[in-house]
Amino acid sequence: MKKIYTFFSILILSTMSLADQNYDVGIGTNYGGLLGGTVSVDLNENTEIFGGLGLTLGDSVESVIGAKFWVNDSIRLTGNYGYNCTVKTISTTTTYKDYYGLNVGAGYSFGGKDSNGVAVDLMLIDSSDCSKAAGSSESSSSVKITAGYRF
């Protein structure tokens, strides 16, 4: 995992002076947790990579890395690896454990790719690790909505 973060850090830092950057704040898995923010860097006119940090139910800071492919000025396809869920366990003490996974989805930016505005995504989340930790034997996935504001 550290190699992936190092690779994306070097990639982002090496293209920062040449590429446009966008900033997003919002709620959901695209923003690293329940509430977080991301920095996006354009690779070309239709593709951008992003990394971000967010707060979770377990009072921890989690991360997300991914890419967005813009179909047109408003519609995008998103793939990321990051926070998926938090499972609460109660025994002698109450603990929270955060789980990561691969997420894919599609979204719409009301302001467009290069403008300020609200962005909404419908994400398919692999929540099988969460289900196992919660005591379910079923492998599952779920659909979640993320919403944010793009600067």
C-alpha positions in Angstrom: 0.0 0.0 0.0 2.9 2.4 0.8 4.3 1.8 -2.7 1.0 2.9 -4.3 0.8 6.1 -2.2 4.5 6.8 -3.0 3.8 6.3 -6.7 0.8 8.6 -6.7 2.6 11.2 -4.6 5.5 11.4 -7.0 3.1 11.5 -9.9 1.0 14.3 -8.4 4.1 16.3 -7.4 5.8 15.9 -10.7 2.7 17.1 -12.7 1.6 19.9 -10.3 3.3 22.7 -12.1 2.0 21.6 -15.5 -1.5 20.4 -14.8 -4.7 22.0 -13.6 -5.8 21.1 -10.1 -9.2 20.9 -8.5 -10.3 20.6 -4.9 -13.3 18.8 -3.6 -14.9 18.5 -0.2 -17.8 16.2 0.6 -19.3 13.1 2.2 -18.9 9.5 1.1 -16.3 7.1 -0.1 -15.0 9.4 -2.9 -13.8 11.8 -0.1 -12.0 9.3 2.1 -14.7 8.7 4.7 -17.8 10.2 6.0 -16.5 13.8 5.6 -13.3 14.7 3.7 -11.6 16.4 0.9 -9.6 15.5 -2.2 -7.1 17.1 -4.6 -7.4 16.2 -8.3 -4.7 16.6 -10.9 -5.4 16.5 -14.6 -3.5 13.8 -16.6 -5.1 14.9 -19.9 -8.3 16.7 -20.8 -10.5 13.8 -19.9 -8.7 12.0 -17.1 -7.6 13.1 -13.6 -6.2 11.3 -10.6 -7.1 12.2 -7.1 -6.0 11.6 -3.5 -7.8 12.6 -0.3 -8.3 12.3 3.4 -11.5 11.9 5.4 -12.9 11.3 8.9 -14.7 8.1 9.7 -17.1 6.8 12.4 -14.1 5.3 14.2 -12.7 8.8 14.8 -9.8 8.1 12.5 -8.4 9.7 9.4 -8.6 7.5 6.3 -7.5 8.0 2.8 -8.6 7.4 -0.8 -6.8 7.4 -4.2 -8.4 7.0 -7.6 -9.1 8.3 -11.0 -11.9 10.1 -12.8 -12.7 9.8 -16.5 -14.9 12.6 -17.8 -17.3 11.3 -20.5 -18.3 14.9 -21.2 -18.1 18.2 -19.3 -20.5 17.0 -16.6 -20.6 13.2 -16.6 -17.8 11.2 -15.1 -16.8 7.6 -14.3 -14.9 7.1 -11.1 -12.7 4.3 -9.7 -11.0 4.5 -6.3 -9.4 2.5 -3.6 -10.2 3.7 -0.1 -12.5 3.7 2.9 -15.6 1.5 2.5 -17.2 1.1 6.0 -16.7 1.0 9.7 -17.8 -2.0 11.8 -18.6 -1.5 15.5 -17.8 -4.4 17.9 -19.0 -4.5 21.5 -17.4 -6.8 24.0 -15.8 -5.5 27.2 -15.1 -2.3 25.3 -16.6 -0.8 22.2 -14.2 -0.6 19.2 -14.5 0.5 15.6 -12.6 -0.9 12.7 -12.4 0.7 9.3 -12.3 -1.4 6.1 -10.9 -0.5 2.7 -11.9 -1.7 -0.8 -12.3 -1.0 -4.4 -15.1 1.3 -5.5 -16.4 2.1 -8.9 -19.2 4.4 -10.1 -20.6 7.2 -12.2 -21.3 10.8 -11.3 -22.6 14.2 -12.4 -21.0 17.5 -11.7 -23.6 20.3 -11.9 -20.9 23.0 -12.4 -19.0 21.0 -15.0 -15.5 19.7 -15.0 -13.7 23.0 -14.8 -16.2 25.1 -12.8 -17.3 25.3 -9.1 -20.3 23.3 -8.2 -22.0 20.4 -6.6 -21.0 16.9 -7.7 -22.9 13.7 -7.0 -21.8 10.1 -7.6 -23.5 6.7 -7.4 -20.8 4.2 -6.2 -20.8 0.4 -6.2 -18.8 -0.7 -3.1 -17.4 -4.1 -2.4 -18.5 -4.5 1.2 -17.7 -8.2 1.6 -15.0 -7.5 4.3 -17.5 -5.4 6.2 -20.2 -8.2 6.0 -17.7 -10.8 7.3 -16.6 -8.6 10.2 -20.2 -8.0 11.1 -20.9 -11.7 11.3 -22.6 -12.3 7.9 -21.3 -15.2 5.8 -22.6 -13.6 2.5 -20.3 -11.7 0.1 -22.0 -8.5 -0.7 -21.7 -5.2 -2.5 -23.7 -2.1 -1.9 -24.6 1.1 -3.8 -23.9 4.4 -2.0 -24.3 8.0 -2.9 -21.5 10.5 -2.4 -21.9 14.2 -2.6 -19.5 17.1 -2.6 -18.6 20.5 -3.8 -15.9 21.0 -6.5 -13.6 24.1 -6.4 
